[in-house]
Amino acid sequence: MENKDKKNFTVNTRDFGEIQVKETDIITFPNGLFAFEDMKRFILITPKGEDEFPMWLQSVESSELCFIVFDPQKIFDTFQPRLDRNTLSLLKIDDISKARFLSIAVIYDDYMKTTVNLKSPIVINAEKLIGAQIILDESYPFKHPLFSEVEGK
């Protein structure tokens, strides 16, 4: 549980047990995530190293709420979403280069069938650690294969 007097505290995670985090590492989602609007505070767990995927988006408020995420811009070079004024305002973004995109993955028993949600990515202001999940106007799929057919053979 969080101790407001200290900058470090323990978070119980779904996949990694208890870990120590800094208050300054928490990403705040003013509107929560779709279907989890009451959950406002998350951390990114990077077991493979900074900017290495997959990453885990772990709720600070619920150890069971955790998503495996990928950076769609690193995987799909055609992923170039536009952000509307409301999203830019909510995230306090004045320069699109400060936006970080994450796509939630659905991982199946046969991991080669893993998909990522490109239609409703998570957008994070990388400087202020404010996040939102949005639905893009562009025609990206909700379930885009992470691995191509060629890779799976």
C-alpha positions as CSV (number, residue, x, y, z in Angstrom):
1,M,0.0,0.0,0.0
2,E,1.1,3.5,-0.7
3,N,2.8,5.7,2.0
4,K,2.3,9.4,1.1
5,D,5.3,10.4,3.3
6,K,7.8,8.6,1.1
7,K,8.7,8.9,-2.5
8,N,9.1,5.1,-2.9
9,F,6.4,2.6,-2.1
10,T,5.6,-1.1,-2.8
11,V,3.1,-2.1,-5.5
12,N,1.7,-5.6,-5.6
13,T,1.7,-6.8,-9.2
14,R,-0.1,-9.6,-11.0
15,D,3.0,-11.0,-12.7
16,F,6.1,-9.8,-10.7
17,G,5.0,-9.9,-7.0
18,E,5.9,-6.9,-4.9
19,I,8.0,-4.2,-6.5
20,Q,9.3,-0.9,-5.3
21,V,8.3,2.1,-7.4
22,K,8.7,5.9,-7.2
23,E,5.8,8.3,-7.0
24,T,7.3,10.0,-10.0
25,D,6.9,6.9,-12.1
26,I,3.1,6.8,-11.8
27,I,1.1,7.6,-15.0
28,T,-2.2,9.2,-14.1
29,F,-5.2,8.5,-16.3
30,P,-7.8,11.1,-15.5
31,N,-10.6,9.1,-17.2
32,G,-9.2,5.6,-16.4
33,L,-9.0,3.0,-19.2
34,F,-12.0,1.7,-21.1
35,A,-14.0,-0.6,-18.8
36,F,-11.8,0.4,-15.9
37,E,-12.7,4.1,-15.5
38,D,-12.2,3.9,-11.7
39,M,-8.5,2.9,-12.0
40,K,-6.5,6.1,-12.5
41,R,-2.9,5.3,-11.6
42,F,-0.6,2.9,-13.4
43,I,3.1,2.1,-13.8
44,L,5.0,0.7,-16.7
45,I,7.1,-2.4,-15.8
46,T,10.0,-3.0,-18.2
47,P,11.5,-6.3,-17.4
48,K,13.5,-6.4,-20.7
49,G,14.9,-2.9,-20.2
50,E,13.8,0.7,-20.9
51,D,12.0,1.0,-24.3
52,E,12.1,-2.8,-24.8
53,F,8.9,-4.6,-25.4
54,P,6.7,-6.2,-24.2
55,M,6.0,-4.0,-21.2
56,W,3.4,-4.4,-18.5
57,L,1.0,-1.5,-17.7
58,Q,0.2,-2.3,-14.1
59,S,-2.5,-0.7,-12.0
60,V,-1.2,0.7,-8.7
61,E,-4.7,0.4,-7.2
62,S,-5.3,-3.3,-8.2
63,S,-2.7,-6.0,-8.4
64,E,-4.9,-8.0,-10.8
65,L,-5.3,-5.2,-13.3
66,C,-2.4,-5.4,-15.7
67,F,-2.0,-5.2,-19.5
68,I,0.8,-6.4,-21.7
69,V,1.6,-3.5,-24.1
70,F,3.6,-2.8,-27.2
71,D,4.6,0.4,-28.9
72,P,2.7,0.3,-32.2
73,Q,5.0,2.9,-33.8
74,K,8.0,0.6,-33.3
75,I,6.2,-2.4,-34.8
76,F,4.0,-0.9,-37.6
77,D,5.8,1.9,-39.5
78,T,2.4,2.9,-41.0
79,F,0.9,3.7,-37.6
80,Q,0.7,7.5,-37.6
81,P,-2.5,8.5,-35.6
82,R,-3.8,12.0,-35.3
83,L,-4.9,13.4,-32.0
84,D,-7.9,15.7,-31.6
85,R,-7.8,18.9,-29.6
86,N,-9.7,17.3,-26.7
87,T,-7.1,14.6,-26.3
88,L,-4.2,17.1,-26.6
89,S,-5.8,19.3,-24.0
90,L,-6.5,16.4,-21.6
91,L,-2.9,15.1,-21.9
92,K,-1.5,18.7,-21.8
93,I,0.4,18.0,-25.0
94,D,1.5,20.9,-27.1
95,D,3.9,18.9,-29.3
96,I,2.8,15.5,-30.8
97,S,6.4,14.3,-30.4
98,K,5.8,14.2,-26.6
99,A,3.1,11.6,-27.1
100,R,3.9,8.0,-26.4
101,F,1.6,5.3,-27.8
102,L,1.0,1.9,-26.4
103,S,-1.3,-0.9,-27.8
104,I,-2.8,-3.5,-25.5
105,A,-2.0,-7.0,-26.6
106,V,-4.2,-10.1,-26.4
107,I,-1.9,-13.1,-26.0
108,Y,-3.2,-16.5,-26.8
109,D,-1.9,-20.0,-25.8
110,D,-0.3,-20.0,-29.2
111,Y,1.6,-16.8,-28.8
112,M,2.0,-16.5,-32.6
113,K,-1.7,-15.5,-32.7
114,T,-1.1,-12.5,-30.4
115,T,-2.9,-9.4,-31.5
116,V,-2.6,-5.7,-30.6
117,N,-5.3,-3.1,-30.5
118,L,-4.4,-0.3,-32.9
119,K,-7.9,1.3,-33.0
120,S,-7.9,2.3,-29.3
121,P,-4.3,2.9,-28.2
122,I,-3.2,4.4,-24.9
123,V,-1.6,7.8,-25.3
124,I,0.8,9.1,-22.7
125,N,2.3,12.6,-22.3
126,A,5.9,11.3,-21.8
127,E,6.9,14.4,-19.8
128,K,4.0,14.9,-17.5
129,L,3.0,11.2,-17.2
130,I,-0.7,11.8,-18.0
131,G,-2.4,9.1,-20.0
132,A,-5.7,8.4,-21.9
133,Q,-7.1,5.6,-23.9
134,I,-8.7,6.9,-27.1
135,I,-10.5,5.6,-30.1
136,L,-8.9,6.8,-33.3
137,D,-10.8,8.1,-36.3
138,E,-8.4,6.3,-38.6
139,S,-9.4,2.9,-39.8
140,Y,-6.9,0.8,-37.7
141,P,-8.1,-2.6,-36.5
142,F,-8.9,-3.6,-33.0
143,K,-7.1,-6.9,-33.5
144,H,-4.0,-6.6,-35.6
145,P,-1.7,-9.6,-35.7
146,L,1.6,-9.0,-33.9
147,F,3.4,-11.6,-35.9
148,S,3.1,-11.9,-39.7
149,E,2.2,-15.2,-41.4
150,V,5.8,-15.4,-42.7
151,E,7.3,-15.1,-39.2
152,G,5.1,-18.0,-38.0
153,K,6.3,-20.4,-40.6
